[in-house]
Amino acid sequence: MKVLVTGAAGFLGRNFVRFHVERGDTVHGIDDMSSPHARWITGWPNNQVGDAAEFFDGWSDGIINDYDVVYHFAAPVGGREKIENDPLFNADSLRLDASLFRWAAKHGQSATIVYPSSSAVYGTALQRSDVARPLTETDFDPSHPNWPKPDEVYGLTKMVGEVLAEKAAKYGVNTLCIRPFSGYGEDQSLEYPVPSICRRVSKRENPLVVWGSGQQSRDFIHVDDVVRATVARVESGVYKYQPMNIGTGEFHTFNQIAHMAAAIQDDYHPSIENLLDKPQGVDRRVCDPTHMLNYWTPVVSLTEGLKRVIESNWW
């Protein structure tokens, strides 16, 4: 299999590159290396420093058809503080995504596009504590005229990306829009909650700080399962525009995550300090994974995943 990965030096990009390289596939990656967290996987030479939009816009006919799958992970990256306090930070995703789908439609290539959407496309009105329920793929449909408000500008940019994917299907473009819920893993930026909590646990801090009330809950999924669910779905065949949730169908509060992580360390029983002035996002976000389970069943338990993050000590 021949694979192209944009944003290949980012968290998702690295993990997808690693999977395909270890499997023996031919992998070409591009990343502008603008993120302070960007890094290539060790020992992998097929990388290119550059802007993904310029890469797509400057592509000549014939080359595209060399690839079987194109993963588009090029995007500004930031955690909840960026999402809420620097909303235009994510706006450049629109430029990158438009270049991807313009490229794919113009050249009529046969590669399957994997577009990393997000659970943030779902309306926040469905994620209040009084009405929260598992979210299904049909809770956001680009062809539906009455979209509920997504989660901040970040969610809006992902929504626009899915609309572009749906429109590109008219040009013969086949796109899988993955909607990971709260993905985490060993080398994720400390801008995200799980590695931040795990780092505090590794330092045995007491009190153990958790942003917000700690009662906000998420569906946590390890990046290994994100990769394998995506690859399994791609290899089953993707036709036109198709979305897929990636999650476990279970939810845990951030305070529960802190307690679970602390329990991994011997003789460590910290109190929890909630920082109410910090962003915490929606009340509850959990997916209905029914569609994904047709192709992949998650294998990394939350306890095992937290243990891996703590023991990686990558920070």
Beta strands, then each sheet from edge to edge (+ up, - down):
strand 1: 2-6
strand 2: 26-31
strand 3: 47-49
strand 4: 69-72
strand 5: 112-116
strand 6: 175-180
strand 7: 182-184
strand 8: 208-211
strand 9: 217-218
strand 10: 220-222
strand 11: 241-246
strand 12: 252-253
strand 13: 272-275
strand 14: 284-285
sheet 1: 3+ 2+ 1+ 4+ 5+ 6+ 11+
sheet 2: 7+ 10+
sheet 3: 8+ 13+
sheet 4: 12+ 9- 14-
end
